[in-house]
């Protein structure tokens, strides 16, 4: 887990297994930590990409790391009878993520994510391979990959495109997911707080992956701040 939400963080207290909480330089301020949490001060500059890369530095090549955002609210799974998502145990969702990691390893895939919409309309297949992986809940295999030092608002787009180009596909679990507060106070900031930085990062992504992303308009979003991933 990552970032510096030290008063309203929720994830650690909802986990019943050993895990690491990363912060920059304020470990003494953190509340709501599980007894099974180990908190580490990275000492790095602010920027979510820095904490991602620090976490990768703790792993051995070939080892998988599960990343979770610090504002977890619940877990859900698809109920075939109700044809909709219903609440479930967090451990169920994480166990399915671990199973997906095994599946990915067999296919030579190095980046795994989960359903990020909770919309039953899109639940046509248990897995997909070419969409955006939301880094609020994902598993990443330690390789040469590092998150880009200048992309902190949309690191999920960078990681997704990098691994699509490298491996030809990623793996997304569609039938269960973890949900998060998203853009709440103390975390990454609201959409409005990040408009100019996000616009710069979108332009950078287009330079880095000209054949893999397209800058498109999105309803209720400022122009030049949204990308679509091309298969």
Phi, psi and omega in degrees: 000166192204171178082187195240032177278093191263344179258323186250010177297144185236332193299310186304317183291347180262001182253140183247027179221165182295138180203167181248135173251124179258138171222175184274300182204031187222041183302329183292344182270349190287134175243174173062031179267141175293149173300341181265009180270142169247120180261136182233130171272122182282332184071011182266162176298158176302154183132119185299329180297330179292319178289325174302312183291327176297316179300319179297328181291341180278346186262159173271151177303131182095347179276146178262141176240135172261125177257135174229137173291167188268006185238044180298138178244320184191171173242149177220154175225159180278127178261113184294329178292315181275346184054043180202168177275139179230159179295148178212179180284141178301320181296329177297311182298317180292327177293325177291326176296318179295322176297322179294326177299317178298319178296319180296317180302320179295330183264000182075024178263142187241004183218125185231136178224190183224162175317131181243004183251327185069014181266115183297339181302327184268004184274062180268334179224148180293334181226152169223170193226351190232005180269183179288135174262120180284119184282002173294332175213108182203167175233134185228132179276134180289119176223212174283348187295137168226148174293146184291134185295338183254011180238100182245340178276325184232053179296336179295322178294318180297311181296321180297310183292320179303313184281334172296316179294317184289313189252350179086348180191159166242182179231125180239126176275120185264342191265359175204154181198162171258140180251151185226164183294321177066117173060024179277166185302136178094353181256231183284347181100163181284170177301316182297325180296336191243013188302306186294319178295319180295321179299320177297318183289325176298315178297321178294319178299321179295325176291319184285324184229065185299333182265356187246345179226155176226133176280122185227160175279147177224138182306134176066016177241141178301148181297138177083015182242011182227140179243151168241133179274129177269138179290000000 
